[in-house]
Amino acid sequence: GQNIDQPTEMTATEGAIVQINCTYQTSGFNGLFWYQQHAGEAPTFLSYNVLDGLEEKGRFSSFLSRSKGYSYLLLKELQMKDSASYLCAVRDNYGQNFVFGPGTRLSVLP
Amino acid sequence: DAGVTQSPTHLIKTRGQHVTLRCSPISGHKSVSWYQQVLGQGPQFIFQYYEKEERGRGNFPDRFSARQFPNYSSELNVNALLLGDSALYLCASSSSEGTGTNYGYTFGSGTRLTVV
């Protein structure tokens, strides 16, 4: 079966660092993606991991451990505009579609 | 360049009715996928079309159907609407059959369907 788990909600303070975890059990794996989705808007691409390790893009970093079925998204120097839902998604073997997690709603407080 | 465009942006339908949602992919993108996102949940895969052929189908009933036109735009049709069909319907396009790039899809802003 396909299963992706993320915390439902998280709260952090402006300027702080937050880590959003994602665990997955999928029948195939061809990459793990993180998307950001503001309320009422389309998901937008944040990061991509296909090999184990850390990928860094500015204030955002993503980590993958394929043997553990685990990823995290690290957000540094949080800003109010980072308040959004963060979606973890696994791409299937054929690269034809994604299995999405339920999303983590992050609230950044002043 | 225009991104992925979807129409209409909002729609209210009555149970039992039929609905057609439309999507225009990014220019040059030949693959279109449809996702359903119920409030508070992640998107769920419905269909993928590439070069006008169905390439993948998610776990949705036969009331859901789709097609892709020669200009690569796509329609999602839902018959006999149920209250549970109320959701944000997202269209996503990519340049290849698989989302072979590191950037996966580009999503449209979605159609918010409310069934009453």
Interface residues (C-beta under 8 A of the other chain):
Chain A: I4 G31 F33 G40 E41 A42 P43 T44 F45 Y48 L87 A89 R91 Y94 G95 Q96 N97 F98 V99 F100 G101 P102 G103
Chain B: V4 S33 Y35 G40 Q41 G42 P43 Q44 F45 Q48 R55 G56 G58 L90 S96 E97 G98 T99 G100 N102 Y103 G104 Y105 T106 F107 G108 S109 G110 R112
